[in-house]
Amino acid sequence: MVALKEFLSLELDKLNEEQLKQVSDFIAFLKFRSRNISWQIDKNKMAALYSEFAQEDRQLAEAGLDEYAKLLTQEDFK
């Protein structure tokens, strides 16, 4: 492990600023990826949200159909 760190240190010394930035970005990516993010999903909350949004979707669809019917009526009278 020490030999690897020494090797990397020597290689880093040879890089220009842009290359060092890329290495820094890659290290940040590795740290982000290694995080163990666990999402706890409350199924009851999800069901309630689904129901709420489904109701809103139905209302919007009905409003849209009413508007569409009005537009068709207007077209008929032109």
Beta strands, then each sheet from edge to edge (+ up, - down):
end
